[in-house]
Amino acid sequence: MNKISLTLLIFIFPLLLFSQVTPDFSFNDSDGINHELYADYLNQDKVVFIEFMFIACPPCKAYLPYMKDLYAEYGSGNEDVEFFHFTTSFSDPNSDMADYKIEESIPFPMVGSDGSSIPTFNEYKSGTYGTFFGTPTFAIIKPNGEVTLARPPGDQSTWNPVLRDLIDEALGIQPPPPPPPPVTYNISGTILDAAGAAFETSASGDGLIIKLSGDTTLTTTDNPFTFENIPEGMNVEIIAESASDQILAGITTFDIVMISQYILGSIDLSLNQKIAGDVNCSGSLSTFDIINLRQLILYIENNLPCGSYKAVPASFIADPNSTIDAIESQISITNLDSDLNNQNMFLIKVGNINY
């Protein structure tokens, strides 16, 4: 790492890059209690967390609510971490620190200038333990006496996660391993026209929209289509529809003739043709479908009872037991657990039997 990069790293994330062992020291808090660093804490396998501050320090006061939260999170002094405020100002004796403690409802010990806070402050700002960042600066002291000085970047509301990591490291708590990357799969297929060719946008303006809906919502106009990185376990549906309503596209009087011949038993129709011929979506082909088509061709009506296109899964068309009275209109995928290819659908133009 070059000098410029190292300087930038320290500026962005000002933490000590090495540790030194602190000498022992004693101090008296604003409640008149004497404390011995090693005997009372470090030798008891406790971590000591000191905020160097002074009463009139604005950023120190802004951080105070968050330090109270951190103090409570680590057992309020009853477990393996003890918290202190050490003043850096000669004008903050223990009597003033005691008043400040009452005024701000501070739950942890406060150490004033006449309680021996200043010698500790001078020790830690000497550079022996790394950079002292002004007030507030935080000293995290491990049970083995090693000191880490820190002042996280950003505003006070963002400091606790950084300080929490340092306290946990001092306690020997290993951070949890990062979660494994999410398992995802791809879903792909092709939208086909009634003849089995890839559905294409035509000069007359027909278009295509393919949607993935359910636990996630995605849309594409690509054909063939691929929906990528769909999380494992999702329940989704594939839906295809025309982007424009070309109501008369491909429809002629010959379509009426073919429906009539089918009704009379003169010809047979494929399942795709039957789906196209069931203009009113009744589940069968009848004279009513003929009437609907005739009215459309003669411009008596300008729409079809169940729309211009029907989307049908290719698996439904391929099933020899499928009938037009039980058409599926989407591909349903439950608990996605692998890549799914060939999720093909037919987009059949209603009324166009003679394709």
N, C-alpha and C positions, 0 to 999 in steps of 0.2 A: 504494500500500500504506500503510495507516495505521500509527501508531506501535506500537500493540498487536501487529499482525500482524508487523511487522518485528522487534520484541523477541522474539516467540515463535519466529520463524524462526532468529534468532541463537542462541537457547537450545537449540533442537532440533538445529541443524546449525552448530556454531561454527567457521566458516571465515572467513578474511579476505575482505572484500568489495572490497578494493583492494590494489594492490601498490606498494611503494616500493623504490628501488634501494639495495642495501646498500653501505656503504663497504668498501674493501679492508681485510683484517686478516690477520695471521699468527698462528700458534699452534704449540705443540710438543706432540706426543702423548706418551702414557705409555711409548712405546718410544724416545723421544728423537729422533723425526723431526720436522723443521720443515716446516710447510705454509704456502703462500701461497695465499689464497683465489682471487684472480684468475689469477695466473701459473700455478699448478699445476692449476686446475680450470676456472674459468669461461672463461678465454681459450682453453681446450682444448675448448670446447663441451661441458663436463660439467655435470651437475646435482649439487648438493651437498645432502645430506639430513642434517639435524642433529636429534638428539633431545636436548633439554635435560632433564636428569635429575640425580639424585644417588644415591649408592650405597645409602642407607637408604630410598629411595623405594619403597613397596610396589607401587603401580600400574606404576612403571617396570620393576620386576623381573618383574611378571606379564606385561608385554608383551615381555620380552626374547626368548622363543622365537619369537614371531611376527616380531620385527624380524630375527632371524637368517634366517628364511624369506624375508623381503622382500629382504634383502641378497643371498642366494643367487640369488633370482629375477632380480635386476638385475645379475648377473655377478660378484658377490663383489669389487667394486672394480676389476675388470679391464675394464669397459666404460664406459658413459657416465654412471654414477651412482656417487658415493662417499658412504658413510655414516659418521657420527661420533656419538659420545656426548660431550656437553659437560656437565660438572657445573655446577650452580648453587650449590654449597656451598663455602665456603672450607675446610671440613674434609675435602675430597676432593682432596688433592694428587695429582700424577702417580704417585707411588709407591703410593698406595692404589688408584688407578685401575688401575695395572699388576697389583696383586695381585687385584683384582676381575675383571679381564680373564682372568687365568689360572684363577681359581676358577670362573667361569661359562663358560669356553671361548668368549669373545667374539671373533669373527673380525675386527671392524672397529676402527679407531683410537678410542682413548679420550683425552679431553683434560681434565686436572685443573685445579684452581684456579691452580696455579703454571705452567700451560701456556698461560695467557691465555684460559681459558674465561670468566672472570668479566666482562671488558670486553665480550665478544660478548653474553653473557647480558644485561648491563645495557643494551646498545644495543637488543636486540630486545624487551625488556620495557618499553621507554620509551613505547610506544603509537604510535610513528611507523609501525610496520608492522602495526598493528591490535592486537587483543586478545591479550595473552599469558595463557595459560590455566593457569599453574602447571606443575607437573611431573606427567607429561611434557607438554611442548609440542613440536611438530615444526615445523622451519623447512625449507621447500623453496625452494632458491635456483636460479633459472634461469641459464643462461649469460649473459644480459644483465644479471644482478645483481638482478632483481626477486625479492622475498621474499614467500612466502606462509606465514603461521602457521596451524597447524591443530591441533585435537584432536578427533578424531571422537567422536560419541556412542556410548553402549553400552559393553559390556565389551571387554577387550583383544582377544578373539578375533574381533571384528567390525571392527577398525580397518583391517586391511590393504587391503580393497577400496577404501575411501575414500582412503587414502594412495597406493595404486597409481594411482588416477585422477589425483591431483595430480602425481605423478611423471611420468606419461605426458603430462599437459598441459604440464609444464615441458620435457619432451623434444620437444614438438611432435607427439606421436603423437595422431592424431585417434581418438576412440572409434569403434568400428564402428557403422554405422547399425543402428537397431533392426530386428530381423527383421520381415518383413512379417506381417501378421495371418494366421493359418491360414485356408486356403480350406475352407469348409464348405458342405454342401448339406443340403437337406431331403428327406425321404422321406415320402410321404403316400399314403393309399388308404382303401378302405372294405372292411370285412368284410361279406359278403353271406350271406343264408341260401340254402337250395337253390332257392327261387323267384326269387332275384335281388334281393330287397329287403335294405335294411341290417339286419344282425343286431341285434336288440334284446334287452335284458334283459326277461324276462317275469315275470308274477306268480308263476309256478311256481318261479322262482329261477334260471333260466338266466342266465348271465353271460358275460362275454367278457374274455379276456386276450390282448393283442397284444404280442409280444416281438420285439425286435431283438437278435440275438446274433451272435457271431463276433468281430470285432476290437473291438467295444464291446458292452455289454449295457444295454438300456433296456427298460422295460415301460410300457404304458399300458392303460387300460380305455376310452379315448375311441374312439368310432366315429361318423364317420370319424376316422382317426388321422393324426397327423403326428409324425414324429421329426425334431427340428430340430438344426441345427449338427453334422452328422455330418462328421468330417474327410475331406478328399479322399483317395482311394486306398484307403479301407477296403473290406474284404470282409465282408459281413454277410448275414444271412438274416432274413426276416420269417416269424414263426410265429404262428398263431392257435389258440387252444384255448378250450374252455368252462371257465368258472370253477366250475361245479358239474356234477355228474354226474346229469342227469335222464334216467335210463335208459329210461323208458317214454314220455317226452314225444312225443306225436304218433303213437305206434304203435298200430295197431288190426289186427283180423283182415283188414281190406280190403287191408292191405299184403301179407299172405300170399297173398291172392287174386291180386293184381297180379303178384307174382313167379311164381306158378303159371302164369298166363296168358302171361307173357313166355317162360317155359321151353317152353310148348306152342306158341309162335309165334302166339298169338292177338292179342297187342298188342306194340307196340314201346315202348321206354322211352328217355327222354333220358339223356344221359351222367350228369347229376346223379342221376337216379333209379336208374341202374345202380350208381353209387357207393354210394348209400344202401342199395340192396338187397343188395350184397355184404357181408353181415353178418359172415362169417368171414374176410374179406379174402383169399379164395382167388384173386381175379383174374377171377372169373366168377360168374354167378348159377346156383345149383343147388338141389336139394332139401335140401341141408344147411343152406342159409340159411333155408329154410322151417322146418326142424326147430328151429333156434336161436331163431327168432322165436316159434314156437308154445310152446316151453318157457319163454320169457321172459313171454309173455302169461299163461300158466297158473301163473306163479310157481314153476315147477320150477327155473329158473335165475334168478339176480338180476344177471347181467351179460352183456355181449356179448363175443365172442372178441376183437374188436379195438377196443373202446371205444365210446363213445356218439357221438362226432363225428369227422368227417374234414375236415381243412383242405386245400383244393386251390386252387392259384393260378387266378385267372380266365383267365389266358392259356392254361392247360392245358385248361380247359373249352371255350374258344373255338376251340381247334385241332381241325379236323375229323378229324385223324388220331389223336387221343388215344383210348386204350382204358383200361379199368379195371384191366388187369393191369400197368400201368406208371404208377401214380398218383404225382405229385409232391406232397409234403406241405409244401413251403415255397417261398418266393420267394428265390432266391439272387442276390445282387448282388456282382459282382466289380469291383474297382478303381473305386470310385465317383468319377465325374467330372462330375456334373451333378445338378440337382434332378430327382427322380423322383416323378412324380405318377401317380395311378391304379394304384398297386400293390395291386390288389384281390385278395381271396381269398374263396372260398366256404367257409363252415363248415357242413357237411352233416350233418344228424342221421341217424345210422345206423339203418336199419330203417323210417324214415318215407318211404315211396315216394309215398304219396298226400298230398302237401302242396299 
